[in-house]
Amino acid sequence: MDMSQLRRCARTASIGIMAWALLGGSTQAADFYLKAAATTKTMPGGGPTIPMWGYVLCDSGFNPLPGQSVQVPGPRLVVPPGDSTLNIHLFNGLPALPPAAAGAETRVTSLVIPELPATMTPAFFTDANGNQRVRSFSSEASLGGVANYSWTNLRPGTFIYESGTHPSVQVQMGLYGAVTINSAAGVAYPGVPYNNEGVLIFSEVDPGIHAAVDNGSYGVAPYTSTVNYAPQYFLINGAPYPDTLATSYLSSPPAPGQNILLRFLNPGEETHVPTFPDLYMTVYAQDGNLLPYPKQEYSIILEAGKTFDAIVTPQTGGLHPIFDRRLRLTNFMATNGGMIAYLGVPPSGGSCPGAVGPNLMLSKTPQGSIQFNWGDVSSPAAAFYRIYQSLSAADQYFPLQDPTSPLAPTTGTTGAVGPMPTSSLVFYLVAADVTSPTPCEGPKR
């Protein structure tokens, strides 16, 4: 979706046809089928169910592949190394406008991808003043129809694919995703190998625009355009925190010492600043273009329409938050939401030392401290304990990054520690070695 009218103008000049890719059938060409269709997304904390549009991967008859459903963002498209041609067949399964729709929003669609050059075949419409204006950057698929796209001379990189039709609306509705092309297996660009990887897509949702598009009133007051865009939900991979914890964004469980390639994409209309407060990233590429020299950063200015490729190499186990430094950390103004995710790296080995209770979970007070009664710790198994943090009861445990002094149990009295980090959801009282408060591995999802 476009950041503003300025962004829309800029992208008109640079946009290229989008190819939608899974594993191709030949070593020289990748051939893919996808359908655009409607879906919904329920926001956390009792939030609303918001109408969305998304993509689903299909067979050649445009039947969803096993296990596939319409999703936002669309499925990641991986073009195999060595494939030089990409073909996409797009079926328009978007819902028709309601019969009494008063708006001017269109339901044709198309596919484009910025930064990959292609021959443009724009589609035009005549506005109320009789002027010819661009409606789609490339050939359109009408409702129930199919459009075919093809391009050659692919290059390695991370790219955004998105709707090329009225993108300020259709991309906002959810028609976007990631397409990735490696230089070789396990090599992002020449000389940039990695052991693990993840995709992080930053975007926003304005519920008012979604409702207007869904009911056919977009184009009339109050939603005559996206100039007064007012997002209320801020997503990473299609979900706001804490729903970002539901699934892992990595291709495999991480481990200390791994080179983890993180692919950052922003199809939204705002600039975001993904930040690791306790890890440095080595940034190698922007918009699929290898930088002359890698840069060491702990945050990235991820402008609308941009992509970055960076590698992090955690040396020890730990729980590393990543968040938008512009503080888009709310769900409809409710705090502790929005653009927050985690990189949880289990230690090299070992299990949690004697979680008590079992797993005595500790809750925070409104002031951010935690309190508990030592009488709830039945038969303490150690002379000292430490507070460990976790994302949920099903995840691995990690010691606080600035560990508190070891706690000595005193029967019947109340222990209080704080303030605790706002990033964690769950805290545990864990038997600990006084001199070596190491990370430990607990149960995982």
N, C-alpha and C positions, 0 to 999 in steps of 0.2 A: 504494500500500500504506500501511497506517496506521502512524504512528510508535509508537503505544502504544495501550492501551485508552483513554487520555484523548483521543488523536487520533481514534480510531474514534467515540467519543461526540460529539465536536465536529463531525465531518464528517457525522454522521447528520442534524444540524440544518441544515447549509448546503449539502448536496450537491444538484446538479441533474442532470437527465437528460443524458447525453452524446450528442452527435451526432457521427457520424463523417463528415468532409467531404473531398471532392476538389472539382474544378470542377463546379458545378451546371449543369443544362441550361437553367434559366430565369433571368431576372433577379431573380426574387422568391423562389425556393426552391432549395435545394441538396438533391439526392437521392443517397444513397450506399449501397453494399453492402459489407459486410465479413464475414470469417470469422475466428473464433477457432480456433486449431489449435496443435499441438505442434511444437517445433523443438528444436535444440540449439545450444550455443555453447561452442567450445573456447577455453579461457583460454591466454594466452601463456606462453612459457617452459616448455613441456612440461607445462602445467597440465591439469586434467581437462576432459572434455567434459561439460557440465552440461545436464540436461534443462530446457527452458524452454517457456513458452507465449507466443504472440504473435498478431499480426493480419496478414491479407493483404487487399488491396483486390481486389474482385471485380466481375464483371458482374452483371446481374440474375438470372442463374442460379447465382450463387455459384461461378463458375469464375474463378480468379485472372486478373487483367488481364495483358496481355503485359508481360513483364519483372518482374512482381511475385511475391514469395514471402513466406512467413511470416517476420516480422522482429520484433526487440526493440531499441528501442521500435517500436511500430507506426508505419506511415507517417504523416507529418505531414498533417493535414487542413486544407486552405486553403479557407475560405468566401469566395466572391467578395464584394467590397464591394457593398452594396446589397441583398444577399439577406437577407430578414427571417425566413425559415422554413428550418428544417433537418430533414430526414428521414433516418433511418438504419434499415437493415434488417440485422440481425445473425444470422448462421448459426453455430450451436454445433458446431464440428468438433473439439472437444477429445476426447482419447482416453477411452474408457470405463475405469472402474476395473478393475484386474486381478481375475480371478475369485476369488482367495483373499485379497482386500484385507481387512486387519484394521482399518483406520482409518475415521474418520467423515467424511472430506473429501468434498465434493459436486462433481459435474461439471456442474451447471447453471451458467449464467452470465448476466450482464446488462451493461448499459453505463450509466455515469453521468458527469457532468462537474461538479465543484464550481464554484460561483460563477455558474452560469447557472441561473436559476430555472426550475422545471418542476413539473408536477403529479406527485406521487409515488404510485407504485402498488407498495408493498413486498410482498414475499412472505415468509411465515412458516413456521416448522417447530416441531415439539414436541420439546423436549429430553427427556433420560432422567428428569427429575423431573416431567414433564408440563406444563412451562411453555411458553407460546408465545414464540418469539424470532424476531427479524428475521434472515432469511438473505440477502435481496437488497433493496437499496434501491429497485429498480424491477422491472418485469415481466421474467420469466425466459425464457431460451431453453433448452429441454431438449436433451439430447444428440440431435444430428441435426435439431433444430428451429430455428425462426426467431422472433425477436422484433422488433417494429417500434417505433420511437421517433420522436417529433416534438415540436418546440417552436418558439416564435415569439419576436418581440421581441429579436432578437440585438443584441449591442453589440460594439464593437471591443475586442480584447484578446487575450491569450495565456492559454490554459487547458489543464489536464490532463484528458484523457479516460482512463477506466480502468474496470476491472470493478467493478460494484456488488454483486457476490456474494462474500461472505466475502473482502473486499478485503485483509485482512491476509495472506491466502494467495495469492489469484489475482493481485493486483497484484505481489506479490513474485515470482511465477512469470513475469511479463513482460507482463501485460495492461495496458499503459499507452502513452500517446503524447501528442502535442501537437496541439491544434487552434488555428488562428489566424484572426482576423477583423480586417481592416484597415478604417480609416475611409474610405480612398480608395486608389487605386493609388499605391504608394510613400509612403503616409502611414499610420503606425501608429495614431495618434490625432489628433484635430484639432490642428493646429499642430505636429505631430511628424513631419516628413518624414525619409526616409532614402534612401541610395543603394545599400545592400547590406544583407544580413541573414543571420543564422545562428541556429540553434536548439541549445541546450546543455541536455541532460536528464541530471540527476545522479540516480543510483540505486545500489543495492547488491545483492549476491547472498550468501545464506547457503546454501552447497552442501548442507548437511545437510537443510534444509527442502525444497529442490528434489528431492533423492533420495527423501525420504519421501513427498512428494506423487506423484512419478512411480511409485513402486512400491506405492502404496496404503496405506502404513503411517502416514501423517500422522493424528494424533488419538490415537495410543497412544505410550507411552514409547519413545524419549526426546523425541519431538516431538509433545507433546499440544497445543501452542499455539505462538504466536510470542512469548510473554513473554520467553523466553530467546534472542531473536533475536541471532545472532552472525555478522554478515557478514564474509566473507573477501576478497571482490572488490568493488571500487569503480569504478563505470562512468560514463563520459560518453558519451551517445548509444549505450549498449549495449555499450561496449568499455572495458577498462582499458588504461592506457598500457603498452606502446608501440602497442597496436593502435588507439589513438585517432588515430594518424597515417595510417591506411590510407585514409581518405576525408576530404574537406573538409566542414566543417559550414556553410560559407558558400554562398549562392546563386550567387555569381560571384567571380572572383578579385578580391581587394581592391586598393586603390590609395591612396597618400597623400592626405589631405584628404577622404576619403570619410566620410560619416556612416554608420557600420555599426551597425545595430540588432541587439542580441544579446538573444534571448529565453531566459531562464533558467527551468527547471522542475525541481521536485523531487518525483517520485512515490514517493520512497524513504521509509524509516522513520526516518532520521536527519537532523539539521540539517547542512548543508554551507555552506562560506563560499568561493564562487568569488572569486578574487583575481587581479588584474593587478598585479605588483610595480612596473611601470614605465608604467602608463597609468591615467588617470582615466576613470571612466564617469559619464555623466549619467543618473541613474535617473529614469524618467518615470512608471512605473506599477507597481502591485502587484496581483496577482490580477485583472488586466483593469480596474483602477480607476485612472484618471489621478490622480496626486498633486497636491495643491494647488500645490506648488512643486517643481521638479526638484531633485535632490540630486546633489552631486558626491561620488563614492565611488571608492575603488580596490578595495573588497571589498563583497560583499553577504551579509547573513545570510539564507540561503535555507533556511527551515524546511521540515519535511516538509509536503507538500501545497501549497506556495506557488509562485507564479510572479512574476517581475520582468521588466520591459522596460527596457533601458538602451542608450544610444548611446555608442560610442567613436569618436574621430576622430583616428587616428594621422596626424601631420603629415609624417612621413618614413618611409622604408622601414625595416624592422626585424623582428626575430623576438621576439614578445612571448608569454611563457608565461602560461597561466592555470591555476591549480591550487586545490585545496581547502585553505584555510588551517588547517582542522582536522587536516591532515596525514593524510588517508586516501590515502596515496601508496604503498600496498603491494599486492602480489598474493600472497595467502595468506602474509603476513608477509615476503615477499621485497621488498626495497626497490627504488626506481626503477620504480614501477608506479602503479596506481590512477588517481586523478582528476587527470590532467595533460593539457592540450591546448595548442595554440599558435595564435596569430594571426600569420601570416607575411605581412608587407606588402612586396611588391617595391618597389624604388625607382622614381622616375618614369621613368627610362630608363637605358640603358647596360648593357653586358655586363660580366661578371667580367674584371678585368684579369689576364691571363696566369696562370691557375692552372697550377702547375708539375707536372711528373711524367709524364703529365698528371694533374691532380687528386691531388696527393700527400696521401693521407689519413693522419691522425695519430691514434694511439690513446693513451688515458689510462692512466697507471700506477695501481696501487691507491691511491696517495696523492692522486690527482686531478690530477697534472701530466701534461704530454705531453712525450715525448722523441722525437727523430728524429736521423738522421745526415745532416749536410749533404752527405755523399758520395752520398746517394740523390737529391739534387737535381741532375739532369744539366743542365749548361750553364745556370746561372741566368740568367734574362732580365732581372733587375733587381738593383740594388745592395741593395735592402731588400725585406723581406717582412713580411706580417702574418698573424696567425692568424685565419681566418674559421670560423664555425660554421654548421652546417646540420643539419636533421632527418634527412636521408638523402642518399645519393648522387644522388637524383633530384630534390632540392628546390633552391630558390634559396639562395644563400650570403648570410650576414650577418656583418659584423665583430663581434667581441666588444663588448658594450655598454660595457665599460671597456677599450678597446684597450690591449694591451701595447705597449711601445716597439718600434719597427721592429727587425726582426732582420736583422743583417748576416751573410751566409753566410761561413763559414770552412771551406774544403775539408777534409773528413775528420774534423771534430770533431762533437761531439754538441750539439745545441741542446736546451734544456729550458725550458719555460714552464709556469707554474701557480701556484696550482691553477686548473683550468678549471671553468666552470659545470657543475653536474650536470644541467642541463636539456637540454643538447645531446647528440646521439648521435654526430655526426661532426664532425671538425675538418679543415680544409684549410690548407695553406701556400699563400698567394696573393701574387704580386708586387704591391707596393703603392706608391703615391705617399706619400712620407714625411710630407708636410704635409697630406694630405687622404685619410684612410682612410674612403672613402665606401662605403655598401652597394653591392652589385652583384648583378645578376640572372643566375643560372645556370639550368641546365635544371630544369624542373618536371615533376610527374606529368602 
